[in-house]
Amino acid sequence: MATVPNTFWGLPLTPFPIQRRRNHRLLLHRSNGPSQFSISTAQPFRSQFVNCRKLKRSVVSSAYITGPAFDAFVSESDPKFEESDDSLVAVQPIEVIRWGFIWKLVSRHKLKLLASVFSLVVCTTCSLSLPLLSGRFFEVLIGTRTDPLLELLSKVALLYTLEPIFTIIYVANITSIWEKVMSSLRGQIFRRVLIQKIDFFDRYKVGELTALLTSDLGSLKNIVSENTSRDRGFRALSEVVGTLSLLFALSPQLAPILGLLILAVSILVALFKRSTVNVFQAHGLVQASIADSVTESFSAIRTVRSFSGEKRQMSVFARQVLEFESSSIKIGTFKSFHESVTRVAIYISLMALYCLGGSKVKAGELSVGIMASFIGYTFTLTFAVQGLVNTFGDLRAALAATERINSVLSDAEIDEALACSLEKDMKQKKVHDETLELYLVNDSHEKKQSTKTRYMSTLKFGSSVRNLAETGDVCLEDVDFSYPVRPDVEILRGLNLTLKCGTVTALVGPSGAGKSTVVQLLARFYEPTRGRITVAGEDLRTFDKSEWARVVSLVNQEPVLFSVSVGENIAYALPDEYVSKDDVVKAAKAANAHEFIISMPQGYDTLVGERGGLLSGGQRQRIAIARALLKNAPILILDEATSALDTISERLVQEALDHLMKGRTTLVIAHRLSTVQNADQIALCSDGKIAELGTHLELLERKGQYASLVDTQRLAFE
Ligand SMILES: Nc1ncnc2c1ncn2[C@@H]1O[C@H](COP(=O)(O)OP(=O)(O)OP(=O)(O)O)[C@@H](O)[C@H]1O
């Protein structure tokens, strides 16, 4: 990684408008300095897509289509529906956390694994040798054994020295392996959430999704990180196995007693495991809802304040905390009950050992030393078994959490077109950031992967998408649409609309008519349930999704900014490319944003706060416009601001928008008369279709819905 001094964004200055620099293998990273970014040169990605070249090419004429199979407009053949084997594989859900996958991640660290196993064996051998030596020591003291005391003591001292040293080696290695596995899993889960279809985000709350990556994954992490001590996890398991083997070797008559003890405890563990599944699952859900409630309260703090809603939020939070409390108490009760029963079983076994072992010693069938060792081993076994019980409790919680993660992130909900685009981008090394190595684990079902890759090979991307978008009309043809969360409510019904290349189309209509829905379809957040969208006559679904995102700029009424600096927010226009400070400044100037940016304390380095909360509405708008200018996409979708901007701010925003719209195929959800009047065509959306289409004067003359909207000022005209 090299740091480029004296430049704000790190690259030589380039003329505006911004040219897309596909050859640069550079990415921005925030460095410590106030006004410079360090640049990482591209690291070659270890390709996870080894199957790509081996693909059958028999279906290259097909395209990957995420819409319904019955779409009569899709002329090209689609392997998803042609090849029954592959299609079956494609719809089988693959769990994001599978034991096979975890093992694959663990086995990447063979040396550390070997060191862990070796140190575990040494630690266990040391621990298990001590009761044996104690028995001998006892026999030497009472004179039944003649071993030199010093030799015995030095053996004990050696064990006391080795055990802590190998404990360090064991804990350090196993922790390091597991933390790396957890990082990969975190990455996989985050990626899996990111590539879900948009309606997934309509169904799950942010808090619930956050909980998957925090508390749920935390439970999985605890299986190892909370179980590295002597009386937990693998060490406990190895001590149980080792102790039992030693006991059987020392006294085959007494060992079954302790064997019974283990059996009793194991049965209890199994019963505990079965009885607590639901309790742990419910506990996880309550925990997630607490996270959700906190996120919601704090992110909507201004709304809470404005309604004096603090008491209500406190009451909602308190209800959830009390639920959490009662579920935690329930779990505690289960644990305590289980612990007591386990202890009773152990005490009974110990009593049996004292009685039986004592009588054998008295009868001369067992030496005092072995009996003493037995008592020592019984305690070792007691602690180890108890530790195992606790580990099983953690395992239970981890299994419940894993089940929750898998059920939420079933890959049936993945936006396959987006997933394919992302994979292709990484395959073609368009994304250059060594931190992304975290995601380069081939977790896919191989057969499914090859099906996906075949789809990928048929998508239009790169310059072909850009050329089509720059030269062709965008047409919505007979589009029907229902939101997946409400499939029975038809929002669009046979909507037809052509956005002529390089012109401005104003979309107007009453609230709830479906204007924003049209925008969401054009942005490909959703796919039409019937009909199609074409660009220069080509079905949009045959386009690579990421490439489509690169040729469309969306500017919302209330743009959301990231909680980074102003400059970084503008540079987000080209997230995978290197952006020079000059490019950013030019875009900001064209968006009438430069003056207010440089008047801020740290200029372009000023942080904008969460969701841009430290800026005014007009400033946020202008930064969003600068971002769109920098993106320089040929298609522009604009939701005009209705918020009460002051006159100066509104003029500045309007000028910036005029600049932005120039020469682009633009769809604007229009709220201002000036925008509507200046548009090349006006489309009136009503009842899920375009009811009227024409220029301002044409539509006024028609004296239809548009004319009455203008009369009643319901377009929020100036
Ligand atoms: N994510 C969603 N899931 C389910 N239904 C939705 C979703 N978004 C919008 N709707 C519904 O779709 C219908 C059309 O909404 P849309 O936002 O497209 O209207 P609009 O014309 O843009 O309205 P406005 O001018 O008030 O913004 C509404 O009835 C709305 O409730």
The ligand as a Tripos MOL2 file, in Angstrom:
@<TRIPOS>MOLECULE
LIG
   31    33     1     0     0
SMALL
NO_CHARGES

@<TRIPOS>ATOM
      1 N1        -42.0710   -1.6600   -0.6460 N.pl3     1 LIG1
      2 C1        -43.4060   -1.7120   -0.7930 C.ar      1 LIG1
      3 N2        -44.0620   -2.8280   -0.4730 N.ar      1 LIG1
      4 C2        -45.3970   -2.9170   -0.6160 C.ar      1 LIG1
      5 N3        -46.1670   -1.9190   -1.1200 N.ar      1 LIG1
      6 C3        -45.5690   -0.7760   -1.4480 C.ar      1 LIG1
      7 C4        -44.1610   -0.5960   -1.3110 C.ar      1 LIG1
      8 N4        -43.8410    0.6440   -1.7540 N.ar      1 LIG1
      9 C5        -44.9910    1.2170   -2.1410 C.ar      1 LIG1
     10 N5        -46.0350    0.3800   -1.9730 N.ar      1 LIG1
     11 C6        -47.4300    0.6390   -2.3320 C.3       1 LIG1
     12 O1        -47.4910    0.8630   -3.7280 O.3       1 LIG1
     13 C7        -48.4420    1.8580   -4.0360 C.3       1 LIG1
     14 C8        -47.8260    2.8800   -4.9800 C.3       1 LIG1
     15 O2        -46.8110    3.5250   -4.2650 O.3       1 LIG1
     16 P1        -45.8210    4.5700   -4.9430 P.3       1 LIG1
     17 O3        -44.8230    4.9460   -3.9100 O.co2     1 LIG1
     18 O4        -45.3240    4.0020   -6.2040 O.co2     1 LIG1
     19 O5        -46.7900    5.7710   -5.2550 O.3       1 LIG1
     20 P2        -46.4390    7.2550   -5.7290 P.3       1 LIG1
     21 O6        -47.2740    7.5230   -6.9280 O.co2     1 LIG1
     22 O7        -44.9760    7.4180   -5.8940 O.co2     1 LIG1
     23 O8        -46.9570    8.0860   -4.4980 O.3       1 LIG1
     24 P3        -46.3730    9.4790   -3.8890 P.3       1 LIG1
     25 O9        -46.5680   10.5310   -4.9310 O.co2     1 LIG1
     26 O10       -47.2370    9.6900   -2.7010 O.co2     1 LIG1
     27 O11       -44.9340    9.2360   -3.5380 O.co2     1 LIG1
     28 C9        -48.9130    2.4250   -2.7290 C.3       1 LIG1
     29 O12       -50.2130    1.9180   -2.4690 O.3       1 LIG1
     30 C10       -47.9300    1.9090   -1.6950 C.3       1 LIG1
     31 O13       -48.5610    1.6280   -0.4860 O.3       1 LIG1
@<TRIPOS>BOND
     1     1     2 1
     2     2     3 ar
     3     2     7 ar
     4     3     4 ar
     5     4     5 ar
     6     5     6 ar
     7     6     7 ar
     8     6    10 ar
     9     7     8 ar
    10     8     9 ar
    11     9    10 ar
    12    10    11 1
    13    11    12 1
    14    11    30 1
    15    12    13 1
    16    13    14 1
    17    13    28 1
    18    14    15 1
    19    15    16 1
    20    16    17 2
    21    16    18 1
    22    16    19 1
    23    19    20 1
    24    20    21 2
    25    20    22 1
    26    20    23 1
    27    23    24 1
    28    24    25 2
    29    24    26 1
    30    24    27 1
    31    28    29 1
    32    28    30 1
    33    30    31 1
@<TRIPOS>SUBSTRUCTURE
     1 LIG1         1 GROUP 0 **** ****
